[in-house]
């Protein structure tokens, strides 16, 4: 990874900042982290989900760097002890990037994270997100339903936003009135009405959703279900003829049911409102420039178990300039999709014991996240080490 040292006597702060953004985009970074430490300002890039150190600024350059970012993001440069959020646009090679900026006070100064967004990377054809053919058919049927709720789950950085925007892009037709409620609006899309919640103005998801229902919507995207009130309103909307797309910060379908019950959502409402749940993760892809076959060692064979034959051809990246010697370049999605049928709805309504609901889900023989990832190992797309890193535990 290159280490570009900023020296105030050699380049201006504007030149340094332009080079920083250009370097980040060149290396496909999704985030830039500026982290103040005792003696310096450490800068790291998040690339394909992992963070790598890039350069270090001297303590005397820290103030100029932080101030530059706050000014261009229209943040208050006099406030250093409270978090602030802002954004700005950056143009490179005739492409406009939206940069989201978030500051956070630390004992050594303000830390800043810059998230880099561009339309080409966020809106991807559904067929190119990583679904297998059967999963793609299921998702395509779900989003064509005239009403109901589709929930996308997963931790931060698991591809939920990309899946949401890619789905909205498919549904974005002149015959549909689509309204979104987001925090923040990650990407501006034409022909749909997008709104951003604001706690400062007491305009939260629940209040926005109530207002949206009076705007004659066909499809509503709620950025995230965070509380009982939002969940209740969204599900009632799904039951009264709207298609609702949203996310929930849980790990899988069982956690979705458990979380909604904890929120106080009536089981009958949940069971009848939800059409399907898509659990998503991202795995790194093997770099095609340095991809090579390899033989698993004994430890790897034990971990792999019976998931795949040890005689199968396995691949990994050797590491090269293109992939910054990581062996990986780019990411793809792995998914677990659960549709709500009569058996699952009955189990949710009638079974007070969550383990019995989980048993009904398991009997559906749905392809798990882990199996979805292993399929990509067998196809030579990723490594089984990456499967363990993302899905956890033994295979």
C-alpha positions, 0 to 999 in steps of 0.5 A: 500500500502506498504511503503518501506523506503530507508535508506542509512545506511541499504541498498545500492542504488543498493538494494533499486532500485532493490526492487523498481522495484520488488515492482512496478512489483509485484503490476502491476504498469505501471509507477514509478514516482519520484517527488522531493519536498522541503523536500523529494523525493516522489515516486508513482506508477500508477496502473490500471490508477491511481497513489498511493503514495508508499514511500518517500526518504530523501533529502540527498538520492535524488541525489544518487537515481536520479544518479543511474537511469540516469547511468543505463539508459545511460543518462548524469548525468552532465545535470540537467536542460534539459529533457532526455530520456533513457531506460534499461532492468530489469529481474525478474523471467526470464522475461525481462522488458523494462523500459523507462526513462524520466527526467524533471527539476523542481525547487526542482530537476529532476523528473523522470518517469519510464514506465514499459513494457513487451511483455505479457502485451502489446501484447494481443489477440484481443478477450481479449481486451474488444471488444464485439462479434460484435465489434470484427467482425468489427475490424477483417474485418477492419484489413483484408482489403488490403489497407486503413487507420485505426485510433485509438483515445483516450487520453494518457493511453487509450490503443491505444498502446496495441491495435496497437501492438495486431493488428500488432501481428495478421497481422505479417505473412511471406507474409506481409512486415510490417514496423513501425515508432514509437516514441519511439519503445515501444516493439521489435517484430520479423519479422517486421522492426521497426524504431524510429524517432529522432528530433535530427537527423531531422528524423521525421514521415513525412521523415520516412514515405516517406522513408518507401514507397520506401521499398515496404511495405504492412502494415505501422504503424505510431505511431502518426499523429501529423501534416499535412505533415504526415497525407497527406503522410499516406493517400496518401499511404492508397489510393495507396494500403497500409494498414496504422495503426496509432493513433490520439490524439482526443477523438472520431470520430467527433473530428478526422474529425474536427482535420484532416480538421484543419490540412488541409487534403482535405475532399475527401482524408480523406473520401476515405483513412480512412476505420475506426476509433476505439475510445478506453478507459480503465476501471478498473475491479472489483476485483474478490477476494472481489467482492460483490453485492450491492444496488444503493442509490437514487443518483446513480439511478438518475445518472444512469437514464434509462441506466440500470434498477435499479433492475439489479444486481450491483457489487463492490469490497469491498477492499482486500489485492489482490487489495490493498483495491481499489476494482479493479484489472486489466483493460479492454477496452471499444470501439466505432467503426465507419466504413466509408461507402458511406453515411459518405464519401459523408457527409464528402465531400459535407457537409461544416457544421460539425454538419451535418456530426455528424448527419450522424454518429449518425444515424449509431446507433453505440455503444458508449463508454458509452454504451460499458462501461455500458455493462460491468457494466451489466456483473458485470465486472466494476462499473458505478462509473468507467463509470462516471470516464472514460467517464465523465458526467451523464449516 
